[in-house]
Amino acid sequence: MAHAAAKPRRQTVRRAGYLFQAHPCSCLSITEEVFLEAAEYGNIPEVRRMLEELPDLNINCVNYMGQNALQLAVASEHLEVVKLLLKKKELAKVGDALLLAISKGYIRIVEAILSHEAFTDGQRLTNSPSLEETRDDFFSYDEDGTRFSYDITPIILASQCCEFEIVHMLLLRGAHIERPHDYFCQCRACIEQQRRDSFCHSQSRISAYKGLASPAYLCLSSQDPVMTALELSHELAVLANTEKEFKNDYKKLSMQCKDFVVGLLDLCRNTEEVEAILNGDTESCTDPEISGRPNLIRLKLAIKYEVKEFVAHPNCQQHLRSIWYENLSGLHQQTVAVKILLVLGVAVGLPVLAFIYWIAPSSKLGKLMRGPFLKFVAHAASFVIFLCLLVLNAADRFAGTSLLPNMTIHDYPSQVFRMKTTRFTWMEILIIFWVIGKIWEECKDIWSQNLQEYFSEPWNLLDFSILAIFMTSFIARLMAFWHAHSAQRYIDEHPPNMTLPSEVQYFQLARIHWVPSDPQLISEGLYAIAVVLSFSRIAYILPANERFGPLQISLGRTMKDIFQFMVIFITVFVAFMVGMFDLYSYYLGAKHNVAFTT
């Protein structure tokens, strides 16, 4: 023992953390110093001899950094020494040693420590070692000065270090990461933690999310890693805008989840693997329309959460192109002229094709029309035909001659003037039928998805507004026609020379004498607004083109920046306006200078 004490020891560089420890080296006896040195340098015979022959040896003695023999052996990766020390039941700081082994990535040492009786209960692997009685310090330091926060758990640390084997071992023993509560949670535990130390509460949340966002934990703990990663990335993006103090941390974790799902697409080797990532579980679906068909549920979720790297991935886009040209696999290899002829043919024969699909949806032509490409062409052609009806209706009014006959009878001398202006033309009736069909389509969309998802899409809001304005315009027009018809019937039932009441004479007046609340004026105003919104709906089709789409997106972002700039400009303008008014208001009415008269 004296020979070992005289042996020169390696000088350990003191870190800043030793100042906060309550275990100075002067408290160690020579025997304890030799014991710690033997554990640190892996002197297995000496450690075994001292454990067997010295029953009064304090195996939990610590050096100036608060490290005991187990921690020193783990830091030096001496597996046999660790196994010898773990045989002692009174051994302390086993949890700290486990964290140290996980941080170093020593898989065999982690497996040996997990076999200790202290970890028979899986709940201890889920809880933080700071909650255990074996922990003496607020922080634990290793020989490199690394410290583990009080809220760290073995499963969180293994996930953060991306140790797949260690995470797998911990999961088999029942460990898991507790998902943090909502940021605005008002439960007793969250309130007490925030009241005790709000900073530590935020750090514990970030630490848990770092573990949840780890690729190792996502792969091994979730039955659907892609879906879990997409949902977690969206949750972290929302937290980045909520907890602005830690915005960069949450954004980094959100991007880490997105990189995980993109990396899975990179690893795909065939179409089957790409479908496994993009599609949901179609086998367990009971809906015959969805079961066995690609529903692209994960891709739709990526679009909803704006995971652009995932959607724009070449493997994803190639699979989408094969679905887009379903039943028309060779069409994308044809020339532009062939595609234009196909589009024109579908547009011209749309009524016939729609009728055939209606009566025989399972026929060969019906299945062909069900393909995404032809469905898109049919919808686009229907919308273009609707816009042509609007243009022809406007041209009919501008020319002053009707292209199609009216729905009412021929004019006669006693006919009320309003009967000529409120009646519907055949063109307007076709527009009404198109609007009714579009309303039925929107009702089917609302039925297939819940109301919240439907109104979360801006284009759905625009469609709903257009249809609502059109229907309100038609109802107001119908009300005006009904009032005019009532006035006409009153005139027809009474003698021609009879003095008419004012409410009947009103319908014989010219447009300049109408009241502003007249139903026909309201109808015409709403119709004009609906026409403008209908033409703006073209912007929904433009992103399908690789040239017009980026231009439209750039224009939309430019307009957003212009509106933001206008807020600042208006603020400065109002400030100078008020200042100038205060300065020149004293000269109000001064006739000798025209500049001060207003």
PyMOL commands that set and color helices and strands:
alter all, ss='L'
color gray80, all
select helices_A, chain A and resi 2-6+16-20+25-27+30-41+44-53+69-75+79-86+94-104+107-114+117-119+123-126+129-131+154-160+164-172+188-196+198-212+215-221+225-242+244-266+271-278+297-304+308-311+314-324+331-333+336-348+350-359+364-369+372-399+417-421+426-448+451-455+458-493+502-508+511-513+519-540+542-544+548-587+594-596
alter helices_A, ss='H'
color red, helices_A
select strands_A, chain A and resi 140-141+147-148
alter strands_A, ss='S'
color yellow, strands_A
deselect
rebuild
show_as cartoon
